[in-house]
Amino acid sequence: MNSCIDPALARLRDGARRLALALAFPVVLAGCASTVAVDPPVTPGTVTTPSAVPSTNQAVTGRGGPPVRLSSDVPLSDLAVAPMDALTVTTLAAPADLWERIRRGLAMNNLDDELVRQHEQWYLSRPDYIQRMTERPSRYLFHIVEEIEVRGMSMELALLPFIESAFNPQAVSSARAAGMWQFMPATGASFDLKQNAFRDDRRDVLASTRAALDYLEQLHGRFGDWHLALAAYNWGQGNVNRAITRNQRAGLPTGYADLTMPAETRHYVPKLQAVKNIVANPARYAATLPDIGNHPFFDLVTVERDMDVALIARLAEVEENDFRALNPSLKQPLVMAAGTPNVLLPWDNAVIFQRNLKLHNGPLASWTAWVVPTTMTVAQAAKQVGVSEAELRKANAIPPRMQLRAGSSLIVPRNGKLDRDVPAHVADNGMLSLQPEVTTRRVVVKARKGETVSRLASRYGLSAASVADWNRLSAGSTLKTGQRVTLHLPQRAKATTSARSTKAVKPRATSSKSASSKKPTIKKSSTAKAPSKKTARK
């Protein structure tokens, strides 16, 4: 019998000894080789000799029990190496590059069908395209991978911008989706991506990534499947939900491959699978991926005052194009601290910028924002802010033959009157609202019997104030029968206007008899004017 249990069993009767042995045997196998043993009980009145303990003379604490001491007569068992049956062992070494880090996080179920192979061949037949496509994300990919890891999401999502935009933050689709993650205007707004005259957060690296992962998490929570969530990201969750409902009613499966969907959505996940396969095993596909280090590319810098984009780039010692590549949401030559308080700079250049900013003594901004007080032409606005019309059009991308509506926000050069930083409500909500310039032509008409300025203006779809101003009258004036009134009518109503003015002038050049003979014609013409008046009011 093992020496660990012999003393205890000796004190028990035969039956009890057999029962104790049966109960203790499994425990003995697991624990008898341990270096921990309990001293035998002490008889009252006897003097005990302390057991042998480690040189530190400290008690050994067993998990969940009181401290115990090692007995002097308990031999220590030999150490042995336990066999490991695990199929894989997770390495503790840091990934060599960002591609390896992505490979470790791939977790979606694989697709393996003809569409996947078709897209694999498409990519592999275009090595130059793969090279450009995989070099472009070097600025953004580390941040995306970090955000996906924090959320515990599948790393395939880091490859999704390859499918959406080839990692081009300035990409705009024919349906007006924009940015790396290709947000539509309404969807972007629902995820708090600002879109105004000064910036479009659908292109912002940080904001659009946050919104895209929020949206994908929401879709995965709704459909419980990543392939269906991706289909909904491309096609819309309402469409995917209706396709699932149709299959359920028909007793059909409701997986991604089972749904009836547009060709673009049918190819969407296979495209992603093809890119995933190439990234997971580039050697198999004879593909070469550019080196992307597993470290941040950019740093976040806070801007406390409005600053010119050109000045930020100069102080950071980077090219302006490189600055805009990291801050693609900016539309204007000005960074507004109230609207975009943080900008991205290459990691080392962020430190350079902070140092040079402390040494800078000149002005920080040469531009500001101005809100148009009333509807006016670009020439009129340029005169008010003290710049040429061409400069104002160029700075705000105003097309020809368009005028500014009241409330529009323009970027304008700073001067003595306009030199303050842009307030938050303008920086966040500034909009450029345009309308076609209306060309007019001058005509002279005659007033009818008992007609007032207001009635005549209404007859031609004009405002009484405008007609009164053109003729130096008051808006409530009563006109004499046949009184000549000057009007400026829109050019688009040229045919109708020409007919009206001709009818009004012709009777004046004829005899009374001739005029009398043409009265029915004039009456008919008057009746025909009604539709054009309605059009003018619209």
C-alpha positions as CSV (number, residue, x, y, z in Angstrom):
1,M,0.0,0.0,0.0
2,N,1.2,3.5,-0.7
3,S,3.0,5.2,2.2
4,C,0.8,8.2,1.8
5,I,-2.3,6.4,3.1
6,D,-1.0,3.5,5.1
7,P,-1.0,5.3,8.6
8,A,-4.5,6.5,8.2
9,L,-5.9,3.1,7.0
10,A,-4.1,1.3,9.9
11,R,-6.3,3.0,12.4
12,L,-9.6,1.9,10.7
13,R,-11.4,-1.4,11.0
14,D,-11.3,-3.8,8.1
15,G,-14.7,-2.8,6.6
16,A,-14.2,0.8,7.1
17,R,-10.7,0.4,5.7
18,R,-11.9,-1.2,2.5
19,L,-14.5,1.6,2.1
20,A,-12.0,4.4,2.7
21,L,-9.6,2.7,0.3
22,A,-12.2,2.7,-2.5
23,L,-13.1,6.3,-2.0
24,A,-9.5,7.5,-1.6
25,F,-8.0,5.6,-4.5
26,P,-8.8,8.1,-7.3
27,V,-7.6,11.0,-5.1
28,V,-4.4,9.1,-4.3
29,L,-3.7,8.7,-8.0
30,A,-4.1,12.5,-8.6
31,G,-2.6,13.9,-5.5
32,C,-0.3,11.4,-3.7
33,A,2.6,12.4,-5.9
34,S,2.1,16.0,-4.8
35,T,4.7,17.6,-2.5
36,V,1.9,18.6,-0.1
37,A,0.9,16.3,2.8
38,V,-0.9,16.8,6.1
39,D,0.9,16.0,9.4
40,P,-0.6,13.1,11.3
41,P,-2.8,14.0,14.2
42,V,-1.1,14.8,17.5
43,T,-2.0,12.8,20.7
44,P,-2.7,15.1,23.6
45,G,0.1,15.5,26.1
46,T,2.8,14.5,23.7
47,V,5.6,16.7,22.3
48,T,5.7,16.9,18.5
49,T,8.8,17.3,16.4
50,P,8.3,19.9,13.6
51,S,8.1,18.4,10.1
52,A,10.7,19.2,7.5
53,V,9.7,22.3,5.6
54,P,11.4,24.3,2.8
55,S,14.3,26.5,3.8
56,T,12.1,29.5,4.0
57,N,10.1,27.7,6.8
58,Q,6.9,29.0,5.2
59,A,3.6,27.1,5.1
60,V,2.3,25.9,1.8
61,T,-1.2,27.1,1.1
62,G,-3.5,24.7,-0.8
63,R,-6.2,26.2,-3.0
64,G,-9.4,26.6,-1.0
65,G,-7.9,25.2,2.3
66,P,-5.8,26.2,5.3
67,P,-2.0,26.3,5.1
68,V,-0.3,22.9,5.5
69,R,3.3,21.9,6.0
70,L,5.3,19.3,4.1
71,S,6.0,16.1,6.1
72,S,9.6,15.1,6.6
73,D,9.0,11.5,5.6
74,V,7.1,12.2,2.3
75,P,9.3,11.5,-0.7
76,L,9.0,14.0,-3.7
77,S,7.8,12.5,-7.0
78,D,9.8,12.9,-10.1
79,L,8.8,15.7,-12.5
80,A,7.4,14.6,-15.9
81,V,6.3,16.4,-19.1
82,A,2.6,15.9,-19.8
83,P,1.6,15.2,-23.4
84,M,-0.3,17.9,-25.3
85,D,-3.1,16.8,-27.5
86,A,-4.1,20.3,-28.8
87,L,-4.2,20.5,-32.6
88,T,-2.9,24.0,-32.8
89,V,-0.8,26.2,-30.5
90,T,-1.4,30.0,-30.4
91,T,1.9,31.7,-30.8
92,L,2.8,34.6,-28.5
93,A,5.1,36.2,-31.0
94,A,3.9,39.6,-32.4
95,P,2.9,39.5,-36.1
96,A,5.7,40.2,-38.5
97,D,3.5,42.7,-40.4
98,L,0.0,43.8,-40.7
99,W,-0.9,41.1,-43.3
100,E,0.0,38.4,-40.7
101,R,-2.1,40.1,-38.1
102,I,-5.0,40.1,-40.5
103,R,-4.5,36.4,-41.2
104,R,-4.7,35.5,-37.5
105,G,-8.1,37.2,-37.2
106,L,-9.8,35.7,-40.2
107,A,-12.9,34.0,-38.8
108,M,-15.8,33.9,-41.4
109,N,-17.0,30.8,-43.0
110,N,-15.4,30.3,-46.4
111,L,-17.2,30.2,-49.7
112,D,-15.9,27.8,-52.3
113,D,-17.7,28.1,-55.6
114,E,-17.2,29.1,-59.2
115,L,-17.8,32.8,-58.5
116,V,-14.9,32.8,-56.0
117,R,-12.6,31.2,-58.5
118,Q,-13.7,33.6,-61.2
119,H,-12.8,36.6,-59.1
120,E,-9.5,35.1,-58.0
121,Q,-8.6,34.8,-61.7
122,W,-9.7,38.4,-62.3
123,Y,-7.4,39.7,-59.6
124,L,-4.5,37.5,-60.5
125,S,-4.6,38.4,-64.2
126,R,-4.1,42.1,-63.1
127,P,-1.0,42.1,-60.9
128,D,-0.5,45.9,-61.4
129,Y,-4.0,46.5,-60.1
130,I,-3.3,44.3,-57.0
131,Q,-0.1,46.2,-56.4
132,R,-1.9,49.6,-56.5
133,M,-4.9,48.3,-54.5
134,T,-2.7,46.8,-51.8
135,E,-0.3,49.8,-51.5
136,R,-3.1,52.3,-51.0
137,P,-4.3,51.1,-47.6
138,S,-0.9,51.5,-46.0
139,R,-2.0,54.8,-44.5
140,Y,-5.3,53.5,-43.1
141,L,-5.2,49.7,-42.6
142,F,-3.5,49.7,-39.1
143,H,-6.3,51.9,-37.7
144,I,-9.0,49.7,-39.2
145,V,-7.4,46.5,-37.9
146,E,-7.1,48.0,-34.4
147,E,-10.8,49.0,-34.4
148,I,-11.9,45.6,-35.6
149,E,-9.9,43.8,-32.9
150,V,-11.2,46.1,-30.2
151,R,-14.8,45.1,-31.2
152,G,-13.9,41.4,-31.5
153,M,-15.2,41.3,-35.1
154,S,-14.0,39.1,-38.0
155,M,-10.9,40.4,-39.6
156,E,-12.3,39.9,-43.1
157,L,-14.0,43.2,-42.6
158,A,-10.6,45.0,-42.8
159,L,-10.5,43.8,-46.4
160,L,-14.0,45.1,-47.3
161,P,-12.8,48.6,-48.5
162,F,-10.9,46.6,-51.3
163,I,-14.3,45.6,-52.6
164,E,-16.1,48.9,-51.9
165,S,-13.6,51.5,-53.2
166,A,-10.1,49.9,-53.6
167,F,-9.3,51.9,-50.4
168,N,-9.8,55.2,-52.2
169,P,-11.3,57.7,-49.7
170,Q,-12.2,60.1,-52.5
171,A,-14.2,57.4,-54.4
172,V,-17.7,58.4,-55.5
173,S,-20.1,56.0,-57.1
174,S,-22.7,56.8,-59.7
175,A,-25.3,56.4,-57.0
176,R,-23.5,59.2,-54.9
177,A,-22.0,56.7,-52.4
178,A,-18.7,58.2,-51.1
179,G,-15.6,57.3,-49.3
180,M,-13.6,54.1,-48.5
181,W,-16.7,52.5,-47.1
182,Q,-19.1,53.9,-49.7
183,F,-21.8,55.5,-47.6
184,M,-24.9,56.8,-49.3
185,P,-25.9,60.3,-48.2
186,A,-28.9,59.2,-46.1
187,T,-27.2,56.2,-44.6
188,G,-24.2,58.4,-43.7
189,A,-26.4,60.9,-42.0
190,S,-28.1,58.2,-40.0
191,F,-24.7,57.3,-38.6
192,D,-23.8,60.9,-37.8
193,L,-21.5,61.5,-40.7
194,K,-21.7,65.3,-41.3
195,Q,-22.1,66.4,-45.0
196,N,-22.0,70.1,-45.5
197,A,-20.4,72.8,-47.5
198,F,-17.1,72.4,-45.7
199,R,-16.6,68.7,-45.1
200,D,-18.0,65.3,-45.9
201,D,-17.4,62.8,-43.1
202,R,-18.2,59.9,-45.3
203,R,-14.6,60.3,-46.6
204,D,-13.1,60.8,-43.1
205,V,-10.8,57.9,-42.1
206,L,-11.8,57.8,-38.5
207,A,-15.5,58.7,-38.7
208,S,-16.3,56.5,-41.7
209,T,-14.6,53.5,-40.2
210,R,-16.5,54.0,-36.9
211,A,-19.8,54.3,-38.8
212,A,-19.1,51.3,-41.1
213,L,-18.3,49.0,-38.2
214,D,-21.3,50.2,-36.2
215,Y,-23.5,49.5,-39.3
216,L,-21.9,46.1,-39.8
217,E,-22.3,45.1,-36.2
218,Q,-26.0,46.2,-36.4
219,L,-26.6,44.1,-39.5
220,H,-24.8,41.1,-38.0
221,G,-27.0,41.4,-34.9
222,R,-30.1,41.5,-37.1
223,F,-29.3,38.6,-39.5
224,G,-27.0,36.5,-37.3
225,D,-24.8,35.7,-40.3
226,W,-21.8,37.6,-41.7
227,H,-22.6,36.8,-45.3
228,L,-26.1,38.0,-45.0
229,A,-24.9,41.1,-43.1
230,L,-22.5,41.9,-46.0
231,A,-25.3,41.4,-48.5
232,A,-27.4,43.9,-46.5
233,Y,-24.5,46.3,-46.4
234,N,-24.4,46.2,-50.2
235,W,-28.1,45.8,-51.1
236,G,-29.9,47.2,-48.1
237,Q,-31.2,45.4,-45.1
238,G,-34.8,45.9,-46.2
239,N,-34.1,44.1,-49.5
240,V,-32.3,41.2,-47.8
241,N,-35.1,40.9,-45.2
242,R,-37.7,40.7,-48.0
243,A,-35.7,38.1,-49.8
244,I,-35.5,36.0,-46.7
245,T,-39.2,36.3,-46.1
246,R,-40.0,35.2,-49.7
247,N,-37.8,32.1,-49.2
248,Q,-39.4,31.3,-45.9
249,R,-42.9,31.4,-47.3
250,A,-41.8,29.1,-50.2
251,G,-40.2,26.7,-47.7
252,L,-36.7,27.4,-49.1
253,P,-33.4,27.8,-47.3
254,T,-32.5,31.4,-46.3
255,G,-28.7,31.4,-46.5
256,Y,-26.7,33.9,-48.6
257,A,-26.4,31.5,-51.5
258,D,-30.1,30.6,-51.4
259,L,-31.5,34.1,-51.9
260,T,-32.5,35.7,-55.1
261,M,-30.6,39.0,-55.3
262,P,-29.1,41.4,-57.9
263,A,-25.9,40.3,-59.7
264,E,-23.8,42.9,-57.8
265,T,-24.8,41.5,-54.4
266,R,-24.5,37.9,-55.7
267,H,-20.8,38.7,-56.5
268,Y,-20.2,40.8,-53.4
269,V,-19.1,38.1,-50.9
270,P,-17.3,36.0,-53.5
271,K,-15.2,39.1,-54.3
272,L,-14.3,39.5,-50.7
273,Q,-13.6,35.7,-50.4
274,A,-11.2,36.0,-53.4
275,V,-9.3,38.9,-51.8
276,K,-9.3,37.0,-48.5
277,N,-7.8,33.9,-50.2
278,I,-5.0,35.9,-51.8
279,V,-4.1,37.7,-48.6
280,A,-4.3,34.5,-46.6
281,N,-1.9,32.6,-48.9
282,P,-0.2,35.0,-51.4
283,A,2.4,32.4,-52.4
284,R,-0.3,30.0,-53.6
285,Y,-1.5,32.6,-56.0
286,A,1.9,33.9,-57.0
287,A,0.9,37.3,-55.6
288,T,3.2,39.8,-53.9
289,L,1.8,42.0,-51.1
290,P,3.6,45.2,-50.2
291,D,5.2,45.5,-46.8
292,I,2.8,47.2,-44.3
293,G,4.3,47.5,-40.8
294,N,2.3,46.4,-37.8
295,H,2.4,49.9,-36.3
296,P,0.4,53.2,-36.5
297,F,0.9,55.3,-39.6
298,F,-0.7,58.5,-38.4
299,D,-1.3,60.4,-35.1
300,L,-4.2,62.5,-34.1
301,V,-3.5,66.2,-33.6
302,T,-5.9,68.7,-32.0
303,V,-6.4,72.1,-33.8
304,E,-7.5,74.8,-31.3
305,R,-7.8,77.7,-33.9
306,D,-8.9,77.8,-37.5
307,M,-5.9,77.1,-39.7
308,D,-5.1,77.1,-43.4
309,V,-4.5,73.6,-44.8
310,A,-1.4,74.9,-46.5
311,L,0.0,76.2,-43.2
312,I,-0.7,72.9,-41.4
313,A,1.1,71.0,-44.2
314,R,4.1,73.4,-44.1
315,L,4.4,73.3,-40.3
316,A,4.2,69.5,-40.4
317,E,6.7,69.4,-43.2
318,V,4.5,67.2,-45.5
319,E,3.2,67.8,-48.9
320,E,-0.4,69.2,-49.0
321,N,-1.5,66.3,-51.1
322,D,-0.3,63.9,-48.5
323,F,-2.1,65.9,-45.8
324,R,-5.3,65.7,-47.8
325,A,-4.9,62.0,-48.3
326,L,-5.1,61.5,-44.5
327,N,-7.8,64.1,-44.2
328,P,-10.0,63.5,-47.3
329,S,-13.2,64.9,-45.7
330,L,-12.0,68.5,-46.0
331,K,-13.5,70.3,-48.9
332,Q,-12.0,73.8,-48.4
333,P,-8.5,75.3,-47.9
334,L,-9.4,75.9,-44.2
335,V,-9.6,73.6,-41.2
336,M,-12.3,74.9,-38.9
337,A,-11.5,74.2,-35.2
338,A,-15.2,74.3,-34.3
339,G,-16.1,71.7,-36.9
340,T,-12.9,69.6,-37.4
341,P,-10.9,70.0,-34.2
342,N,-8.7,67.0,-35.0
343,V,-6.6,66.3,-38.0
344,L,-4.4,63.3,-38.9
345,L,-0.7,63.6,-39.6
346,P,2.0,61.0,-40.3
347,W,3.3,59.7,-36.9
348,D,6.7,61.5,-36.9
349,N,5.4,64.6,-38.6
350,A,2.8,65.1,-35.8
351,V,5.7,65.8,-33.4
352,I,7.3,68.1,-36.0
353,F,4.0,70.0,-36.4
354,Q,3.7,70.6,-32.6
355,R,7.2,71.9,-32.4
356,N,6.9,74.2,-35.4
357,L,3.5,75.5,-34.3
358,K,5.0,76.8,-31.1
359,L,7.6,78.7,-33.1
360,H,5.1,80.2,-35.6
361,N,4.4,83.9,-35.1
362,G,2.2,84.8,-38.2
363,P,-1.5,84.4,-38.8
364,L,-3.0,81.0,-38.7
365,A,-5.8,81.4,-41.2
366,S,-6.3,83.6,-44.3
367,W,-9.9,82.3,-44.9
368,T,-13.1,82.4,-43.0
369,A,-16.8,81.7,-43.7
370,W,-19.5,84.2,-44.7
371,V,-23.3,83.5,-44.7
372,V,-25.2,85.1,-47.6
373,P,-27.8,87.5,-46.2
374,T,-30.2,87.4,-49.2
375,T,-30.4,85.8,-52.6
376,M,-27.9,87.4,-54.9
377,T,-25.6,86.8,-57.8
378,V,-22.1,85.7,-57.4
379,A,-20.9,89.1,-58.6
380,Q,-22.9,90.9,-55.9
381,A,-21.6,88.5,-53.2
382,A,-18.0,89.0,-54.4
383,K,-18.4,92.8,-54.2
384,Q,-19.7,92.5,-50.6
385,V,-16.7,90.4,-49.4
386,G,-14.1,92.3,-51.4
387,V,-12.9,89.7,-53.9
388,S,-13.2,89.0,-57.6
389,E,-16.1,87.0,-58.9
390,A,-13.7,84.4,-60.4
391,E,-11.9,84.0,-57.1
392,L,-15.2,83.5,-55.2
393,R,-16.4,81.0,-57.7
394,K,-13.2,79.0,-57.6
395,A,-12.9,78.9,-53.8
396,N,-16.5,77.6,-53.5
397,A,-16.8,75.5,-56.7
398,I,-19.8,77.6,-57.9
399,P,-20.7,76.7,-61.5
400,P,-21.5,79.3,-64.1
401,R,-25.0,80.8,-64.5
402,M,-25.9,80.0,-60.9
403,Q,-26.7,82.5,-58.1
404,L,-26.6,82.2,-54.4
405,R,-29.7,81.6,-52.2
406,A,-30.0,83.3,-48.9
407,G,-28.4,81.4,-46.0
408,S,-25.6,79.9,-48.2
409,S,-22.2,79.6,-46.5
410,L,-19.2,80.6,-48.5
411,I,-15.5,80.3,-47.8
412,V,-14.0,83.9,-48.3
413,P,-10.7,85.5,-47.7
414,R,-10.2,87.3,-44.3
415,N,-10.2,91.1,-44.3
416,G,-10.7,93.8,-41.7
417,K,-14.4,93.0,-41.4
418,L,-14.3,89.2,-41.8
419,D,-11.4,87.9,-39.7
420,R,-13.0,85.7,-37.0
421,D,-12.9,82.0,-36.6
422,V,-15.9,80.2,-38.0
423,P,-18.6,79.6,-35.3
424,A,-19.7,76.0,-34.5
425,H,-23.2,76.3,-36.0
426,V,-21.8,77.4,-39.3
427,A,-18.9,74.9,-39.3
428,D,-21.3,72.0,-38.7
429,N,-24.3,73.1,-40.8
430,G,-23.0,75.4,-43.5
431,M,-24.7,74.6,-46.9
432,L,-24.2,76.0,-50.3
433,S,-27.6,76.5,-51.9
434,L,-27.7,77.6,-55.6
435,Q,-30.4,78.4,-58.1
436,P,-30.1,79.2,-61.8
437,E,-29.6,82.8,-62.7
438,V,-32.7,84.1,-64.4
439,T,-32.1,86.2,-67.5
440,T,-34.8,88.8,-68.2
441,R,-35.8,91.1,-71.1
442,R,-37.5,94.4,-70.9
443,V,-41.0,94.8,-72.3
444,V,-43.6,97.5,-72.1
445,V,-47.3,96.6,-71.6
446,K,-50.5,98.6,-71.2
447,A,-52.7,98.5,-68.1
448,R,-56.2,97.4,-68.4
449,K,-59.3,99.3,-67.1
450,G,-59.3,99.5,-63.3
451,E,-56.1,97.5,-63.0
452,T,-53.7,98.1,-60.1
453,V,-50.0,97.5,-59.9
454,S,-50.6,94.4,-57.8
455,R,-53.1,92.9,-60.3
456,L,-50.9,93.6,-63.3
457,A,-47.9,92.0,-61.5
458,S,-50.0,89.0,-60.7
459,R,-51.1,88.7,-64.3
460,Y,-47.4,88.3,-65.4
461,G,-46.3,86.2,-62.4
462,L,-44.2,89.0,-60.9
463,S,-44.1,90.6,-57.5
464,A,-45.9,93.9,-57.0
465,A,-42.9,95.3,-55.2
466,S,-40.7,94.6,-58.3
467,V,-43.1,96.2,-60.7
468,A,-43.6,99.2,-58.5
469,D,-39.8,99.6,-58.2
470,W,-39.2,99.4,-61.9
471,N,-41.9,102.1,-62.6
472,R,-41.4,104.3,-59.5
473,L,-44.9,103.6,-58.3
474,S,-46.3,102.3,-55.0
475,A,-47.4,98.7,-54.9
476,G,-51.0,99.7,-54.2
477,S,-51.2,102.3,-57.0
478,T,-54.2,102.2,-59.4
479,L,-53.2,102.4,-63.0
480,K,-54.9,104.4,-65.8
481,T,-56.5,102.5,-68.6
482,G,-53.8,102.1,-71.3
483,Q,-51.0,103.3,-69.0
484,R,-47.6,102.0,-70.2
485,V,-45.9,99.9,-67.6
486,T,-42.3,98.5,-67.9
487,L,-41.7,94.9,-66.9
488,H,-38.6,92.6,-66.8
489,L,-39.9,89.2,-67.7
490,P,-37.9,85.9,-67.5
491,Q,-36.2,84.8,-70.7
492,R,-37.7,81.3,-70.4
493,A,-41.1,82.9,-70.9
494,K,-39.9,84.6,-74.1
495,A,-42.5,83.2,-76.5
496,T,-45.4,84.0,-74.2
497,T,-44.0,87.4,-73.3
498,S,-43.5,88.2,-77.0
499,A,-47.1,87.4,-77.8
500,R,-48.3,89.5,-74.9
501,S,-46.3,92.6,-75.8
502,T,-47.2,92.3,-79.5
503,K,-50.9,92.2,-78.8
504,A,-50.6,95.2,-76.5
505,V,-48.7,97.3,-79.0
506,K,-50.5,96.4,-82.3
507,P,-53.9,98.1,-81.6
508,R,-52.0,101.4,-80.9
509,A,-50.6,101.4,-84.5
510,T,-54.0,100.7,-86.3
511,S,-57.1,102.7,-87.1
512,S,-60.1,102.4,-84.7
513,K,-61.8,100.3,-87.3
514,S,-59.0,97.9,-87.6
515,A,-58.6,97.8,-83.9
516,S,-62.3,96.9,-83.6
517,S,-62.0,94.1,-86.1
518,K,-59.2,92.6,-84.0
519,K,-60.9,92.6,-80.7
520,P,-61.9,88.9,-80.8
521,T,-58.2,88.0,-81.5
522,I,-57.1,90.0,-78.4
523,K,-59.8,88.4,-76.3
524,K,-58.7,84.9,-77.4
525,S,-55.1,85.7,-76.7
526,S,-56.0,86.9,-73.2
527,T,-57.7,83.5,-72.5
528,A,-54.6,81.7,-73.7
529,K,-52.4,83.4,-71.1
530,A,-53.8,81.6,-68.1
531,P,-51.7,78.4,-68.4
532,S,-48.4,80.4,-68.7
533,K,-49.2,82.4,-65.5
534,K,-49.6,79.1,-63.6
535,T,-46.3,77.9,-64.9
536,A,-44.6,81.1,-63.8
537,R,-46.0,80.8,-60.3
538,K,-44.6,77.3,-60.1
